[in-house]
């Protein structure tokens, strides 16, 4: 049954075009948001996303953030180190596991995350409002959320190292 459904999808949708559009939209949005965040707050989108993640999940471990962003633990740890050097993140001992630490935002990191979120949301709304009506944005958000859930459930695309 799955093979038949997969064949129908291939016949009905230009999957390479779908992938290309998805990736190029993401890249262009990411770059535009980078520009706005850098100009107004001196950070880039990846830093904002990390700060927002820690704001919303205080006490997360590096491994938790790595799983969220589907990147390696080493890259995540280096990102946390950079944020820590800026004074936006602190590492606290993990009472459940002495080998790991918990990441928390400092007061400066919290203020930066909140201010950057306003810029991020405002700019993203500007970027999509002329291209899509609200129902289309809502539908796209639902579809992408569903796809992400399935990919995460099945651990597809997770880094190996």
N, C-alpha and C positions, 0 to 999 in steps of 0.2 A: 504494500500500500504506500509506504513512504517513497519508494522508487518511482511509482506512478505520479505522486504528488510533486516530486522533485522534477520529473520530466515536464509536467504541465507548467511549472514555474519557469523552467528554461525556455519553453516555447512561448510563454506569455509575456515575459519581461526581459529586457536587455540588461542582464545581470552585470556584465562588465561596465555598462554605462551607468547603472545604478550605483555601483561601487565607486566609479570615478566621480560622479556627482556628489556622493556622500563625502568622500575624502576631500575633494576640492572645496566644497562648502565649509567643511570643518576647518580646513587650513586657512581659508580667507577670513572666516569669522575669528579664528584664533589670533591671526596676525593683526587684524583691526583692533581686537580687544587688547592685545599686547601694546599697541601704540598708545591707546588711551590710558591704560594703567601705568605705563612707563612715564607718560607725560604728566599725569596728575599725581601719581603716588610713588614713582621710582621703582616699581616692581613690574614683573611680567605675569602673564596669565598663569603659568605653572606655579609661580609663587603664591599668587592669589588663591588658586585652587587648594594648595596645601594649607594655607592659613585658614581658609574657610572650613576645610575638612577638620582641622584641629579645633577651631572655634566650636563647631557643631558636635565634636566627639572628643571632649577633653580627656586626656589620659590615654589616648590611642598609642599603640606601639608602632615602631617603624614598620614591622611586618603587616600591621593592619592597614597603614597608608599604602604600602606596596600593593597589597591585594586590591584596595579600592581603585588605584590608578593603573593596575595591570602593568606595573613596571618592577624591575628587580629590586631586591632589598638593598643592594649596594648603592644603586642610584638614588633610592629613597633616603638612605642614611646620609648621603652626601648633600642632598637637598635640605634635609633637616639641619645638617651642620652649617650650611650657608645661612639659613634663617636664624639659627642660634647665634652665629657671629654678628648678625645685624641687631640682635637683642629682641627679636620678635618671638622666639621660641626658647623654652627651657626644657631640659631633660631632668626628670625626677626619678628616683629609684622605684623600681616596680616591686611592690611588696609581695607579689605572687611569684616572682622569678628574678633572682638577683642578677641573672645574666642579661636581662633587658632593662630598658628604661621606658618611662612613659613621657610622651611629648605633650607639653601644655603651652598655650600662648601666654606671653607676658602681657602686661597691661598695654604696652606699646603695640604688640602684635594684635591684640583684640581691637584697639582703636583703628589700626591700619586695615584689618580685615573688614570691619564695618564700613569704613569710608570707601574702600576699594569696591565693596559689594554694591554700593550705590552707583558708583561710576560704571561698573561692569554691567549691571542691570539696565541702566539708562542707555548705555551705548549699544548693548545687544538689542534692546527694543528698537532703537533707531535703525539698526542694520536690517532687521527683519520686517519692520512694519510696512515698508513700501513694496516688498516682494510678496508678502502673504497676508491674507485676511486672517482674523482671529480663529475662525473655525479650522482653517488649514494648518495654522501653527499648533493648535490644540491636537489635531489629528496626527500631525508629524511627531509631536512630543509623545503621544501615546504609543505610536508605532515604534519609535526609537527606544522608549522605555521597555516595551515588550521584548524587542530584539536584544537589548542589553541584558534583561533578566534571564533570557534563555541562554545567552552566551556565558553569563556568569554562573548560572546553575550548572551548566555542563563543563565549566572551567575551560572554555575555549579561548585561546589567545593569551593564556597566562605565560609570563616569562619562565624559562626553564632554569635560569640561574639566579 
